Amino acid sequence: MKKYIVFKFLILTVLSSSAQEVNLIPLPVKLDIKSKVAPFTIDKNTHFLAPDSLINSISFFTDYLSKYYGIVMSRDSTFNKKSNVIKLEINAVRTTNPDRYEISSDDKQILITSSSAKGIFYGIQTLIQLLPYSNKAFPVQIPAVSIVDYPRFDYRGMHLDVSRHFFDVAFVKQYIDYLALHKMNYFHWHLTDDHGWRIEIKKYPKLTEIGAWRDGSIVGLWPGKGNENIKYQVLPTEVKITPNGAMIKTDGIRHGGFYTQEQIKDVVDYAAKRYITIIPEIEMPAHSMALLAAYPELGTEPNKKYEVAQTWGMMNKYNNVLQASDTTFKFLENVLTEVMELFPSQYIHIGGDEASKVWWKQSAVSQQMMKINGLKTESELQSYFIRRMEKFISSKGKTMIGWNEIIQGGLAPNAIVMSWQGEKGGIDAARLQHKAIMTPEMKLYFNHAQFVKEDSLVANKLSPLIEVYNYEPIPMQLTPTEAKYIWGAQGCLWSEYVTNPAKVQYQLFPRLDALSEVLWSPKEKRNYPDFQKRLKTQFKRYDLMGITYSKRYLEN
């Protein structure tokens, strides 16, 4: 009898210690650990029981299991197996949130249920986090748990700038997988800017023949080594650059690349299988030097030789603004028509930010456009430009998103505002009953430094992990009715100083973990010390996956 008691105590101790390994990010709505139930063991005899409609979830999990644990798992198409199975079921439970899922696991089976295939997929991401964080842990066991979970916000986004530095299709797919693992559902793909045009447009081949390549990049932080003496003043009627005739020094290394339309379709399909919507961004009316290098006749100085930008910073010092003309509008409509044919997304991002009005003020064509349309200021011309593009996008059954500057001079009827200059743009949009996505630069720009003294070259601003985690997307100034227009939030990763996949990973993790919890988990459950504890396990998962992150997080 005494030996039996000791044996039982040892069993409970083992079960208890395994239960302590349940460290999930983002934190689920409800998690119960069945401390007295043995874990589920995954081996070569484990089978999926699931309909064909859930193949995306099955494939994602089996690929992960094979890649990191060497276990090849099959489906039981007969549905006869009763134990050692992972069952995925679409149920008819009525719910206001189709992303909701439930998990129940014990020693005989794992059951994941949801009212939607997307909900099942989110359950799979949680199941992956229940796996051991070491591929040397055999047998591979899943603790006995009961989970009920669903997201707080409908828009959970992450951005990647591929204009400043180009990333190939293989890495873009990997990036999408990172988002999927964190239950993000929107990927904002920043495809055009001053420094490179990255998407093939059949009607305008020079966009990629010329606009996809630059002849160098500055070295170090803007304005770059050797350029420290160059000064800029953007005045109401002119831009002064001193000394006169200043030439930017760069590394002279040609950089570029673009995605063919077939590659775009492939990436869109890849993301769709992970229930991620890709929102393409085509910048206008500013941030267009790559476009103007290819088609200078669309600029406010058509006789000027435009070049794809080689330096960072506010490029409107060099005139990156499109002419507000019927010719320009037709060109952009043709571009967007091809873009919309490639991306099934309901949403098209048109930028709309940082357009210096001085170039329109100096242009006789722009001034004539203002006169014809009864516009009194260049800010009203900005609004006219955006409204005209929004009308076209709406005519195609799509919805326009723009940075918060699109509010200047009056907001287009159906536009969604992405608020990057703090929260004011999002607050103003919500009060106008427009959807808003919060992405304030000082909180959610992951190209910023994570530490006061960084391990490598990054943008010279600070967005530490704790500030990302403590960010609240719904501003206190909004009433409950206005708050309903805050669609969600997004992290942004601009690539001026991010030149390779390892650096992307370093900048992304673990701030993506923090953002995922902000957007998914109940506000009242967020707790930074507890998050830090769970993050230690997450880092071990990243070690398993070969992901680069700062080892400084392991010091405390």
BELSULPE-V327136 format. One record per residue. N is the residue number from 1. PHI is phi in whole degrees, -180 to 180 (NA if undefined). D_LAST is the distance of its C-alpha to the last C-alpha in Angstrom with 1 decimal. Layout:
BEGIN
<<N;PHI;D_LAST> <N;PHI;D_LAST>>
END
This chain:
BEGIN
<<1;NA;45.0> <2;-64;42.3> <3;-62;41.1> <4;-62;41.0> <5;-64;38.8> <6;-62;36.4> <7;-61;36.4> <8;-63;35.8> <9;-63;32.9> <10;-65;31.3> <11;-61;31.9> <12;-64;30.3> <13;-64;27.3> <14;-63;26.9> <15;-62;27.5> <16;-65;25.0> <17;-67;22.2> <18;-69;23.2> <19;-64;23.2> <20;-68;19.5> <21;-84;18.9> <22;-82;20.4> <23;-125;17.7> <24;-104;19.7> <25;-136;19.2> <26;-72;21.2> <27;-64;21.5> <28;-73;25.2> <29;-62;27.6> <30;-143;28.2> <31;-134;26.6> <32;-119;28.2> <33;-98;27.2> <34;-83;30.3> <35;-66;28.9> <36;-103;32.3> <37;-109;33.2> <38;-67;32.7> <39;-75;30.8> <40;-90;32.7> <41;-107;33.1> <42;-98;33.6> <43;-143;35.9> <44;-67;38.8> <45;-96;41.0> <46;-74;38.9> <47;-127;40.7> <48;-85;40.3> <49;-115;42.8> <50;-163;43.0> <51;-74;45.7> <52;-60;46.1> <53;-64;44.9> <54;-107;41.3> <55;-62;41.3> <56;-61;38.5> <57;-69;36.1> <58;-61;37.5> <59;-64;37.2> <60;-61;33.7> <61;-71;32.5> <62;-66;34.8> <63;-64;33.8> <64;-64;30.1> <65;-64;30.9> <66;-68;33.2> <67;-67;30.9> <68;-104;27.7> <69;-126;29.3> <70;71;32.8> <71;-102;34.4> <72;-98;37.5> <73;-113;38.3> <74;-116;41.7> <75;-102;43.3> <76;-100;46.0> <77;-73;48.7> <78;-84;51.0> <79;61;48.6> <80;-91;49.9> <81;-68;46.8> <82;-111;45.6> <83;-137;42.5> <84;54;39.7> <85;-130;39.7> <86;-111;37.4> <87;-102;39.7> <88;-115;39.4> <89;-134;41.8> <90;-86;42.9> <91;-110;44.1> <92;-100;46.4> <93;-64;44.2> <94;-78;44.8> <95;-146;41.7> <96;-82;41.1> <97;-126;38.1> <98;-67;39.0> <99;-84;35.3> <100;-66;34.8> <101;-143;34.3> <102;-133;34.0> <103;-126;32.7> <104;-134;34.0> <105;-131;33.2> <106;-149;34.4> <107;-75;35.6> <108;-102;38.7> <109;-158;37.6> <110;-117;35.2> <111;-119;36.9> <112;-116;35.8> <113;-126;38.2> <114;-165;38.6> <115;-86;41.5> <116;-143;40.7> <117;-64;39.7> <118;-65;36.9> <119;-61;35.5> <120;-60;35.8> <121;-62;33.8> <122;-66;30.9> <123;-63;31.1> <124;-64;30.8> <125;-64;27.5> <126;-68;26.2> <127;-59;27.9> <128;-60;26.1> <129;-74;22.7> <130;-85;24.1> <131;-69;24.8> <132;-59;22.7> <133;-85;19.9> <134;-120;21.5> <135;-82;25.0> <136;-98;25.5> <137;-87;25.3> <138;-126;29.0> <139;-69;30.7> <140;-79;29.0> <141;-123;28.7> <142;-112;28.1> <143;-64;27.3> <144;-77;30.1> <145;-140;29.2> <146;-131;31.1> <147;-130;29.9> <148;-123;31.6> <149;-152;30.2> <150;-166;31.4> <151;-83;30.1> <152;-80;30.2> <153;-114;31.4> <154;-78;34.1> <155;-107;32.8> <156;-129;29.4> <157;-117;29.5> <158;-143;28.0> <159;-116;29.8> <160;-142;30.1> <161;-90;32.2> <162;-110;34.3> <163;-81;36.7> <164;-65;34.7> <165;-135;33.6> <166;-85;35.3> <167;-122;33.6> <168;-74;35.8> <169;-59;36.6> <170;-59;34.6> <171;-75;31.3> <172;-59;32.4> <173;-64;32.9> <174;-62;29.5> <175;-61;28.1> <176;-62;30.2> <177;-63;28.8> <178;-59;25.2> <179;-66;26.7> <180;-61;28.4> <181;-62;25.4> <182;-105;23.9> <183;62;27.3> <184;-82;28.2> <185;-127;32.0> <186;-134;32.9> <187;-118;32.5> <188;-90;33.7> <189;-100;35.1> <190;-85;35.8> <191;-95;38.8> <192;-138;40.6> <193;-169;40.1> <194;-64;41.4> <195;-102;39.8> <196;164;41.1> <197;-101;43.0> <198;-112;41.5> <199;-128;43.9> <200;-67;47.4> <201;-121;50.1> <202;-60;53.4> <203;-70;55.6> <204;-131;54.0> <205;-63;53.1> <206;-67;52.5> <207;-58;49.3> <208;-101;47.7> <209;-63;50.2> <210;-110;49.5> <211;-72;46.7> <212;-88;44.1> <213;-134;44.0> <214;-124;43.1> <215;-94;44.1> <216;171;40.8> <217;-141;37.6> <218;-64;36.4> <219;-104;34.0> <220;84;30.8> <221;-67;30.2> <222;-57;33.3> <223;-86;36.0> <224;96;35.1> <225;-63;35.9> <226;89;39.5> <227;-115;39.9> <228;-63;38.4> <229;-85;41.9> <230;-82;42.8> <231;-119;43.0> <232;-128;43.7> <233;-133;45.3> <234;-95;45.9> <235;-99;48.9> <236;-58;50.8> <237;-120;53.6> <238;-159;52.1> <239;-117;49.2> <240;-103;49.4> <241;-119;47.7> <242;-125;48.1> <243;-72;49.2> <244;-58;52.0> <245;71;51.7> <246;-60;48.1> <247;-112;46.9> <248;-69;43.2> <249;-92;41.9> <250;-133;40.0> <251;-79;39.1> <252;71;42.4> <253;-94;40.8> <254;-67;42.3> <255;-135;39.8> <256;171;40.6> <257;142;41.3> <258;-157;42.2> <259;-102;42.4> <260;-71;45.8> <261;-65;47.0> <262;-66;46.8> <263;-65;43.2> <264;-59;42.5> <265;-60;44.3> <266;-64;42.3> <267;-68;38.9> <268;-60;40.2> <269;-65;41.3> <270;-61;38.0> <271;-66;36.1> <272;-60;38.8> <273;-70;38.1> <274;-110;34.5> <275;58;35.9> <276;-116;34.6> <277;-91;37.1> <278;-92;37.1> <279;-105;38.1> <280;-79;39.6> <281;-117;39.6> <282;-117;42.7> <283;-68;42.4> <284;-168;45.3> <285;-81;47.0> <286;-102;44.6> <287;51;42.1> <288;-124;45.1> <289;-66;45.7> <290;-66;45.4> <291;-62;48.0> <292;-70;50.2> <293;-63;50.1> <294;-85;51.7> <295;-134;54.0> <296;-63;54.6> <297;-64;57.5> <298;-92;55.0> <299;-94;53.7> <300;-79;55.0> <301;-127;56.2> <302;-62;57.7> <303;-90;59.3> <304;-83;56.0> <305;-90;54.3> <306;-78;50.9> <307;-131;48.1> <308;-60;44.9> <309;-63;42.3> <310;-112;40.4> <311;-123;38.3> <312;-92;35.7> <313;85;35.9> <314;-75;38.5> <315;-72;41.1> <316;-68;43.8> <317;-64;44.6> <318;-108;46.4> <319;67;48.0> <320;-114;46.3> <321;-103;48.2> <322;-74;50.7> <323;-69;54.2> <324;-83;55.0> <325;-138;58.1> <326;-61;59.7> <327;-63;59.2> <328;-63;55.4> <329;-61;55.2> <330;-65;57.2> <331;-59;55.0> <332;-66;51.8> <333;-63;53.5> <334;-66;54.4> <335;-62;50.8> <336;-65;49.4> <337;-61;52.0> <338;-67;50.8> <339;-62;47.1> <340;-68;48.0> <341;-72;49.9> <342;-87;46.8> <343;-112;44.2> <344;-73;45.2> <345;-50;42.6> <346;-67;44.2> <347;-117;42.2> <348;-125;42.9> <349;-96;40.7> <350;-114;42.9> <351;72;40.4> <352;87;42.6> <353;-103;40.2> <354;51;40.6> <355;-90;44.4> <356;-71;45.9> <357;-76;49.2> <358;-60;50.8> <359;-72;51.9> <360;-72;53.7> <361;-64;55.3> <362;-85;56.7> <363;-98;58.0> <364;-64;61.6> <365;-65;60.9> <366;-65;58.0> <367;-65;60.0> <368;-68;62.9> <369;-60;60.6> <370;-64;59.6> <371;-64;63.2> <372;-62;64.3> <373;-100;61.7> <374;65;62.1> <375;-95;58.6> <376;-92;58.3> <377;-133;54.9> <378;-68;52.7> <379;-66;50.1> <380;-69;52.7> <381;-67;53.3> <382;-58;49.6> <383;-63;50.1> <384;-60;53.3> <385;-59;51.7> <386;-66;48.9> <387;-62;51.3> <388;-66;53.6> <389;-70;51.0> <390;-63;49.8> <391;-62;53.4> <392;-66;53.6> <393;-61;50.3> <394;-64;51.5> <395;-64;54.9> <396;-95;53.1> <397;80;51.5> <398;-110;48.0> <399;-120;45.8> <400;-90;44.5> <401;-117;41.0> <402;-146;40.4> <403;-66;37.9> <404;-63;38.5> <405;-65;41.2> <406;-68;43.6> <407;-74;44.2> <408;-56;45.9> <409;78;49.6> <410;116;49.4> <411;-85;47.4> <412;-61;49.0> <413;-53;50.2> <414;-113;47.8> <415;-74;44.9> <416;-106;41.2> <417;-103;39.0> <418;-104;35.6> <419;-93;34.1> <420;-109;32.0> <421;-87;33.0> <422;74;31.1> <423;-107;32.5> <424;-59;36.0> <425;-61;37.5> <426;-67;36.2> <427;-64;37.4> <428;-62;40.8> <429;-64;41.1> <430;-61;40.4> <431;-69;43.0> <432;-91;45.4> <433;64;44.7> <434;-113;43.1> <435;-63;40.0> <436;-135;36.9> <437;-115;33.7> <438;-90;30.9> <439;-145;29.0> <440;-60;28.3> <441;-54;27.4> <442;-75;24.8> <443;-112;22.8> <444;-121;23.6> <445;-97;24.5> <446;-85;22.0> <447;-81;23.7> <448;-73;22.0> <449;-65;19.0> <450;-92;15.5> <451;-131;14.3> <452;-60;16.6> <453;-115;16.9> <454;-89;17.1> <455;-79;17.3> <456;-156;20.9> <457;-69;23.8> <458;-140;23.3> <459;-56;25.3> <460;-83;24.9> <461;-140;23.5> <462;-118;20.1> <463;-134;19.2> <464;-69;15.4> <465;-56;14.0> <466;-63;14.1> <467;-73;17.7> <468;-65;18.7> <469;-64;17.5> <470;-85;19.2> <471;-69;22.4> <472;-113;25.5> <473;-64;28.3> <474;-94;31.1> <475;-64;31.9> <476;-64;32.9> <477;-69;36.2> <478;-86;37.6> <479;-74;39.8> <480;-55;39.3> <481;-67;42.0> <482;-66;40.6> <483;-62;37.1> <484;-65;38.6> <485;-86;39.1> <486;-80;35.3> <487;-71;35.2> <488;161;31.5> <489;-147;29.1> <490;-151;28.1> <491;-91;25.5> <492;-122;27.2> <493;-126;26.4> <494;-86;28.9> <495;-112;29.3> <496;-53;30.6> <497;-113;27.7> <498;-121;26.8> <499;-107;29.2> <500;-152;28.2> <501;-57;26.6> <502;-62;23.4> <503;-72;22.8> <504;-58;23.7> <505;-60;21.1> <506;-60;18.4> <507;-75;19.6> <508;-80;20.1> <509;-106;16.9> <510;-98;14.9> <511;-65;17.0> <512;-63;19.8> <513;-60;17.9> <514;-63;17.4> <515;-64;21.1> <516;-62;22.4> <517;-73;21.1> <518;-59;22.6> <519;-90;25.9> <520;-100;26.2> <521;-80;24.8> <522;-58;26.5> <523;-56;25.4> <524;-71;25.3> <525;-93;22.8> <526;-70;20.1> <527;-151;17.0> <528;-63;13.8> <529;-58;11.4> <530;-67;13.5> <531;-60;13.3> <532;-60;9.6> <533;-64;10.2> <534;-67;13.2> <535;-64;11.7> <536;-61;10.0> <537;-71;13.7> <538;-61;14.9> <539;-62;13.2> <540;-67;15.1> <541;-65;18.2> <542;-66;17.8> <543;-61;17.7> <544;-59;20.9> <545;-88;22.4> <546;74;21.7> <547;-90;20.0> <548;-84;18.3> <549;-152;15.1> <550;-74;12.6> <551;-72;10.3> <552;-62;8.1> <553;-66;6.7> <554;-89;5.7> <555;-72;3.8> <556;-115;0.0>>
END
